[in-house]
Amino acid sequence: MSTTVVARGGRTRKRITGAVLTVVTWVVTLGFFFPVAWMVFTAFKPERAASTNPPTFWTEFTLANFQRVFDSGFTGYLINSFSASVMSTVIVMILAVPAAYGLSIRPIVRATDALFFFISTKFLPLAAAIIPIYLLLQRLGLLDNVSALTILYLGMNLPLAIWMMRSFLMEVPREIIEAAQVDGAKFRTEMFRVVLPLVAPGMAAAALICFIFAWNEYFLANILTSNIARTAPPALGSFVDGRGQFLAILSAAATIAVLPVIIAGWIAQKRLVRGLAMGAIK
């Protein structure tokens, strides 16, 4: 009898713990989501209603803020962000996949030293390197240039992509690779038809993370661009000037700026979850 009571008590405690954990998780999730939801909500308000204190919840809604954003030339900044982010991500993946392959499936000599070198490039803060970068680009005539930003984003994300892809490739069962080699598969067939399809979710996860980091990058774009190659994150500051903070139009511009990342994440969500879960359970 006592054993049954203890068992029931244990199940009850587990249910209570699970319920409390669920509530806490929802509270934390809503806490992170609320600022984004409020930004989107403010984007549809008239400017006079967006700046009230206390905040106004019931008001008329308008699309005029989005029209003002596009009329201000924000589309060009979005194109610059898209060009630099997509091109740098594509080049990063083209370079990271074979590099990670050589550090995992067919390890090179002193692979550990190579991995340490890649990650050591992330040790130096960008603020400490910005002056040499600025002077170099100025000497080459590449200031305010999208191609220069693409190269910098490539260097920023390549070490991360190599480490991520190496961890994904390390999870590929060696038996599958050895079976392909026994069947006469050459290196190209082994890599493109056997291994890479298995780590496609990991490739999607690495590419999406690199794209997000490039899209959201502010420091380099703010200092190294002025008008022609200005990207969306630093351009958001143009909606705050000496006349004040225009919260409604700023919220509309920020909402437009986050849409590409949300759409990309929504499209790749299944592969992203599978990719980030690779290696979590052995």
C-alpha positions in Angstrom: 0.0 0.0 0.0 2.8 2.4 1.0 4.6 1.7 -2.3 1.5 2.6 -4.3 1.1 5.8 -2.4 4.8 6.7 -2.9 4.5 6.0 -6.7 1.4 8.1 -7.0 3.1 10.9 -5.1 6.1 10.7 -7.4 3.9 10.9 -10.5 2.0 13.9 -9.0 5.3 15.7 -8.3 6.4 15.1 -11.8 3.1 16.4 -13.2 3.4 19.6 -11.0 7.0 20.0 -12.0 6.2 19.6 -15.7 3.3 22.1 -15.4 5.5 24.7 -13.6 8.2 24.2 -16.2 5.7 24.7 -19.0 4.4 27.9 -17.5 7.9 29.3 -17.0 8.8 28.4 -20.5 5.8 30.2 -21.9 6.5 33.2 -19.7 10.1 33.4 -20.9 9.1 32.9 -24.5 6.4 35.6 -24.4 9.0 37.9 -22.7 11.3 37.5 -25.6 8.5 37.8 -28.2 6.6 40.8 -26.7 9.1 43.5 -27.8 8.9 42.2 -31.4 5.1 42.0 -31.3 4.9 45.5 -29.8 7.2 46.8 -32.6 4.9 45.3 -35.3 1.9 46.7 -33.5 3.5 50.2 -33.3 4.3 50.1 -37.0 0.6 50.3 -37.8 -0.1 53.2 -35.5 -0.3 56.9 -36.5 2.8 58.7 -35.2 0.8 60.7 -32.7 -0.5 57.5 -31.1 2.9 55.7 -31.1 4.4 58.3 -28.8 1.8 58.6 -26.1 2.6 57.9 -22.4 1.0 55.7 -21.2 0.9 53.7 -24.4 -2.3 53.7 -26.5 -3.7 50.2 -27.3 -6.9 51.2 -29.0 -6.3 53.4 -32.0 -6.8 53.6 -35.7 -4.4 51.6 -37.9 -2.6 52.8 -41.0 -0.2 51.7 -43.7 1.2 55.2 -44.2 4.3 54.4 -42.1 5.4 51.7 -44.5 4.7 54.0 -47.5 7.0 56.6 -45.9 9.7 54.0 -45.3 9.8 53.0 -48.9 9.6 56.6 -50.1 12.7 57.4 -48.0 14.8 55.0 -50.2 14.9 52.1 -47.7 14.5 49.6 -50.5 18.1 50.3 -51.7 19.4 49.5 -48.2 17.5 46.3 -48.2 19.0 45.3 -51.5 22.5 46.0 -50.2 21.8 43.9 -47.1 20.4 41.1 -49.3 23.3 41.2 -51.7 26.0 41.2 -49.1 24.3 38.6 -46.9 23.4 36.1 -49.7 26.7 36.4 -51.6 28.8 36.0 -48.4 26.7 33.0 -47.3 27.0 31.3 -50.6 30.8 31.7 -50.7 31.1 30.7 -47.0 29.3 27.4 -47.6 31.4 26.8 -50.8 34.6 27.1 -48.8 33.4 25.7 -45.5 32.1 22.4 -46.7 35.4 21.1 -48.3 37.4 22.6 -45.5 35.3 20.8 -42.8 35.4 17.6 -44.9 39.2 17.7 -44.8 39.1 18.2 -41.1 36.7 15.4 -40.3 36.0 12.7 -42.9 39.5 12.8 -44.4 41.5 14.6 -41.7 44.6 16.5 -42.9 47.9 16.6 -41.0 47.7 18.6 -37.8 44.0 19.2 -38.2 43.7 20.4 -34.6 46.1 23.3 -35.3 44.1 24.3 -38.4 40.9 24.3 -36.3 42.5 26.4 -33.6 43.7 28.9 -36.2 40.2 29.2 -37.6 38.6 29.8 -34.2 41.5 32.1 -33.2 40.4 34.6 -35.8 37.3 35.2 -33.7 39.3 36.2 -30.6 40.1 39.7 -31.8 37.2 42.2 -31.3 36.1 44.0 -34.5 36.6 47.3 -32.7 40.3 46.5 -32.4 40.7 45.8 -36.1 38.5 48.5 -37.5 41.2 51.1 -38.1 43.5 48.8 -40.2 40.4 47.6 -42.1 39.3 51.1 -42.7 42.7 52.3 -43.9 43.1 49.3 -46.1 39.8 49.8 -47.8 40.4 53.5 -48.1 43.7 52.8 -49.9 42.0 50.3 -52.2 39.1 52.6 -52.9 36.6 50.1 -51.5 34.9 52.2 -48.9 31.1 52.3 -49.2 31.3 49.2 -51.4 29.0 46.2 -51.2 31.7 43.8 -52.4 34.0 44.9 -49.6 31.2 44.2 -47.1 30.7 40.8 -48.7 34.4 39.9 -48.2 34.3 41.1 -44.6 31.2 39.1 -43.8 32.9 36.1 -45.5 35.8 36.3 -43.1 33.5 36.9 -40.2 31.3 33.8 -40.8 33.8 31.3 -42.3 35.3 30.0 -39.1 31.9 29.5 -37.5 30.6 27.6 -40.6 33.7 25.4 -40.7 33.3 24.4 -37.0 29.6 23.8 -37.4 30.0 21.7 -40.6 32.9 19.7 -39.0 30.7 18.8 -36.1 27.9 17.7 -38.5 30.3 15.7 -40.7 31.8 13.9 -37.6 28.3 12.4 -37.0 28.2 10.6 -40.4 28.7 6.9 -39.7 32.0 5.7 -41.1 30.4 2.4 -42.2 28.4 4.3 -44.8 31.5 5.9 -46.2 33.5 2.7 -46.2 30.7 0.9 -47.9 30.7 3.5 -50.7 34.5 3.2 -51.1 34.2 -0.6 -51.3 31.6 -0.2 -54.0 34.1 1.8 -56.0 32.9 5.3 -55.3 35.4 8.0 -56.1 36.0 11.0 -53.9 33.5 13.2 -55.8 30.8 10.6 -55.6 31.6 9.9 -51.9 31.3 13.6 -51.0 28.4 14.8 -53.1 26.2 11.7 -53.4 26.8 9.9 -50.1 28.0 12.3 -47.4 26.5 15.7 -48.2 22.9 14.5 -48.5 23.2 13.1 -45.0 24.3 16.5 -43.6 21.9 18.6 -45.7 20.0 19.7 -42.5 23.3 20.8 -41.0 24.3 22.7 -44.1 20.9 24.5 -44.0 21.4 25.4 -40.3 24.9 26.7 -40.9 23.9 28.7 -44.0 20.9 30.2 -42.2 23.0 31.3 -39.2 25.6 32.8 -41.4 22.9 34.7 -43.3 21.4 36.0 -40.1 24.7 37.2 -38.7 25.5 38.9 -42.0 22.1 40.5 -42.3 22.1 41.8 -38.7 25.7 43.1 -38.8 25.8 46.7 -37.8 29.3 47.7 -36.7 31.2 47.3 -40.0 28.3 48.5 -42.1 27.9 51.6 -40.0 31.6 52.6 -40.2 32.6 51.4 -43.7 29.5 52.6 -45.6 27.9 56.0 -46.0 25.3 56.0 -48.7 25.8 53.8 -51.7 26.5 50.5 -49.8 24.6 51.3 -46.7 22.7 48.3 -45.3 19.4 48.1 -43.5 20.7 47.9 -39.8 22.6 51.2 -39.8 20.0 52.8 -42.1 17.4 52.4 -39.3 19.2 55.1 -37.4 18.3 57.6 -40.1 14.7 57.6 -38.8 15.9 59.2 -35.6 17.2 62.8 -36.1 17.4 66.1 -34.4 13.6 66.6 -34.6 13.0 63.6 -32.4 12.3 59.9 -32.5 9.7 58.9 -34.9 8.6 55.6 -33.3 5.9 54.6 -35.8 8.0 54.9 -38.9 11.0 53.5 -37.1 9.0 50.4 -36.1 7.7 50.1 -39.6 11.3 50.1 -41.0 12.4 47.6 -38.4 9.5 45.3 -39.2 10.4 45.4 -42.8 14.1 44.7 -41.9 13.4 41.6 -39.9 11.0 40.0 -42.5 13.7 38.4 -44.7 15.2 36.6 -41.6 11.8 35.5 -40.4 10.8 34.2 -43.9 14.2 32.4 -44.3 13.8 30.8 -40.9 10.2 29.7 -41.6 11.2 28.2 -45.0 14.2 26.3 -43.5 12.6 25.5 -40.0 12.5 21.8 -40.4 16.0 21.5 -41.7 17.2 24.0 -39.1 15.8 22.0 -36.2 17.2 18.8 -37.6 20.6 20.4 -38.3 20.9 22.0 -34.8 19.9 18.7 -33.3 22.7 16.8 -35.1 25.3 15.6 -32.7 23.1 16.2 -29.6 22.2 12.5 -29.2 24.8 9.8 -29.9 
